Amino acid sequence: MSIAGKFITFEGGEGAGKSTQLSRLAGRLRASGEAVLSLREPGGTPFGEKMRDVLKQPGSAIQPAAEALLFAACRAQLVADVIAPALAAGQVVLCDRFIDSTVAYQSGGRGLDRTLIESANRLACGTVRPDLTILLDLDPSRGLGRASVRDQGQPDRFEVLSADFHRQVRDLYHALVKEESARFFVVDAARPPEAVEEEIWHEIARRFR
């Protein structure tokens, strides 16, 4: 299996298990001899980590358009400073969320014009696009329940939003899968983490063998 220089993103709603599965995949890839860089969005740079606190802080009054542009700005910094150099050096880059999250949350959930969001992200990312996007699909009510346990009852700005918001996010993710079925791999995230991990690993081996 040759996966050097590949860019793999993890997507899904709240509590779907993205960070868990990213960490498990990173461990297996490193054990197989790959150089792996694990990232999260927003974050991954000093600027991105500061903005992460702002964007996720409960009670922060941020307009939807400003929210979308902040995500794009964080992404632009991450791509230029971290992702593009790592891919050029032959590292495998794993990222917890990328452009699809902004499309799903800010267009599907917030109702912003998808074309404008995608234009901002073309500016932010240039030609950098994931080679594979793993969508951890989970009913929002179940995912929010998991997130509540994980966060010990201290939800962030997105976790407190309505059930309708999270259903619209999931619907937009499903629309993206239909549009770019070759890039996406959809996994039923309701199953035990070990089963999800194995399915992802088999897909990595199949796709990049």
RABELGI-V662666 format. One record per backbone hydrogen bond with DSSP energy under -1.0 kcal/mol. CO is the residue of the C=O (numbers start at 1). NH is the residue of the N-H. If there is no record, write none. Layout:
BEGIN
[[CO/NH] [CO/NH]]
END
This chain:
BEGIN
[[3/6] [6/93] [7/131] [7/132] [8/95] [9/134] [10/97] [11/136] [13/16] [17/21] [18/22] [19/23] [20/24] [21/25] [22/26] [23/27] [24/28] [25/29] [26/30] [27/31] [28/32] [29/34] [30/33] [35/92] [37/94] [39/96] [45/49] [46/50] [47/51] [48/52] [49/53] [50/54] [51/55] [52/56] [53/57] [56/157] [57/60] [60/62] [63/67] [64/68] [65/69] [66/70] [67/71] [68/72] [69/73] [70/74] [71/75] [72/76] [73/77] [74/78] [75/79] [76/80] [77/81] [78/82] [78/83] [79/84] [82/86] [83/87] [84/88] [85/89] [86/91] [87/90] [92/37] [93/8] [94/39] [95/10] [95/97] [96/41] [98/101] [99/103] [100/104] [101/105] [102/106] [103/107] [103/108] [104/109] [105/110] [106/112] [107/111] [113/117] [114/118] [115/119] [116/120] [117/121] [118/122] [119/123] [120/124] [121/125] [122/126] [125/128] [132/9] [133/185] [134/11] [135/137] [135/187] [137/189] [139/143] [140/144] [141/145] [142/146] [143/147] [144/148] [145/149] [146/150] [147/151] [148/153] [149/152] [151/154] [156/160] [158/161] [162/166] [163/167] [164/168] [165/169] [166/170] [167/171] [168/172] [169/173] [170/174] [171/175] [172/176] [173/177] [174/178] [175/179] [176/180] [180/184] [183/133] [185/135] [187/137] [187/189] [188/191] [192/196] [193/197] [194/198] [195/199] [196/200] [197/201] [198/202] [199/203] [200/204] [201/205] [202/206] [203/207] [204/208] [208/2]]
END
